[in-house]
Amino acid sequence: MPLFQKRPVIVEAEQFLVGKPLPFSDRGPYVCFDEGFYVITAHGQRTTIALGDWIILEPNGKPGEFQSYPCKPDIFEASYQPAQTE
């Protein structure tokens, strides 16, 4: 059976925490509120987020535009590590 490894990808992410500004609030309305906090994914789905969730931004293919999606803290920790910057 052929095996494949996902290519490394660098993403921008901010954690949704009490007492902190909403993730990416300085860049756009990625986190919204209406009877609870949520993000709109690249597929147009409204996805509820909870405190501690990470909000991840990735380019959507258009210059300067991004899509967002939430990630639970345990999955984020298992999937991502700080990127090495030069």
N, C-alpha and C positions, 0 to 999 in steps of 0.2 A: 504494500500500500504506500503510495507517495505521501511524503510529509512536507508541510509547508510552514514557514515561519513568517509571521507578520513583520513587515518592514518597520523599523523604528519611525515614529512620527512625533513631532513636538507640537503640543497643544498649549493654549492659554487656558488657565483654570483659576477660579476663585471660589472659596468656600462660603456658603451661606450661613452666617453666624449672627447671634444676638449681639447688638451693640456695634455692629460694623455696617458700613454702607452696603446697599444691595450689590451683588456681584456685577461688575462692569457697568455700574450706574453712570460712570463718567464717559462711557462710549456708546450708550444706546439703551433702549428699553428692553434688555434681555430678560429681566425678571419682572413679572407683572403681578398685580394683586386684584382679586375679585372673589371674595369669600374664601380666600386662601392664596398662597403664593404659587406661581407656576411659570413655566417657560413654554414658548411655542417652538417646536422642533422643526427641522428642515422639511419634514413631511406635513407640516401644518397642524400637528397634533398638540393639543394643550396638555401638558404633563405637569402634575402637581409636584412640588418640591417640599422638602422638610428641612428643618434646621440641621446643619451638619453636611447636607448634600453639597457636592461640588458642581459648579456650573462650568461647562467646558465650551470654549469657542473654537471653531475651526473655520478656515476660509470656505466660502460656498462657491468658489469658482469665479466670482466677480471681484475685481480689484477693490479692496477696502471694505468688502462686505463679508459678514460672518454668519454662521448658523450656531445655535446653542443647543445643548442638551444636558440633562442632569445625570449625575453619577453618584451612587451611594458611597459613603466613605470607605467601607471595607473593600468594595470593588475598585475604587480609585487607588487605594493603597496597594492592592495586589497588582494593579495594571500599570501604574505610573511611578516614576521617580523623578526627582529634580533634574532638569536638563543642564548639561554642561554648556556654558556660554563662553564664547571666546572674546 
